[in-house]
Amino acid sequence: MITCIGSKLFIFFKQKTAYEIKGCDWSSDVCSSDLGLEIIAELHSDYHAQRDVLIDCLEDGIFRASVHHLERGDLTIRSRPAVQALSKCILTQLVNWSKKMSAYHITFENGVLVIGFGDPAQNDEILRAAVARLKTLTEDGTLAGGEIIRINGPASVPVAMAIAHSLAHLYQAVACYDPKLARYVVAIAHGNKYQVGDLVN
């Protein structure tokens, strides 16, 4: 089983015989929904089979295949049809992921969320890239929440709304940089320490 988490690729192996392999086969062993993983491929080792078996992606979009008679240290694994098809599948996934993520850039530097447009893209693609990046930064603990977060950079209205929605649940105050004032303006505030419209350094 192969899954992507952010920019990381995880591979899980389980040996199966042909009669055991079926759709959603991993559900009884590894529950991807419970682990919060996105499964992109399943590759099984079928020791008794005579050939590789490629299974078309089902409605869930997961690539599935089995490799026949796989021995430990087998150097022919690279030339196996299932492995070659899997490589193409992973490459396609990574290219698509890279395109989505490059449409909008979000980094967290010295307490400031630095945002900006990336490669030319439609607004819906930019929005999805921004939301995906925010999710990654939240899940890996980079955006851990707290008293206030400062934002610096350009954003379309949909992206700005998505960022505000995400950060408002994590921080007591969200402030945006105003280049004319050369200070951050509090745009979202919970509690009594900050008020909307306050200027902060």
Buried (B, 14 or more C-beta within 10 A) or exposed (E): BBBBBBEEEEEBEBEBEBEEBEEEBBEEEBEBEEEEBEBBBBBBBBEEBEEBBBBEEEEEEBBBBBBBBBEEEEEEEEEBBBBBBBEEBBEEBBEEBEBBBEBBBBEEEEEBBBBEBBBEBEEEBBBBBBBBBBEBBBEEEEBEEEEBBBBBBEBBEBBBEBBBEBBBEBBBBBBBBEEEEEBBBBBBBEEEEBEEEBEEE
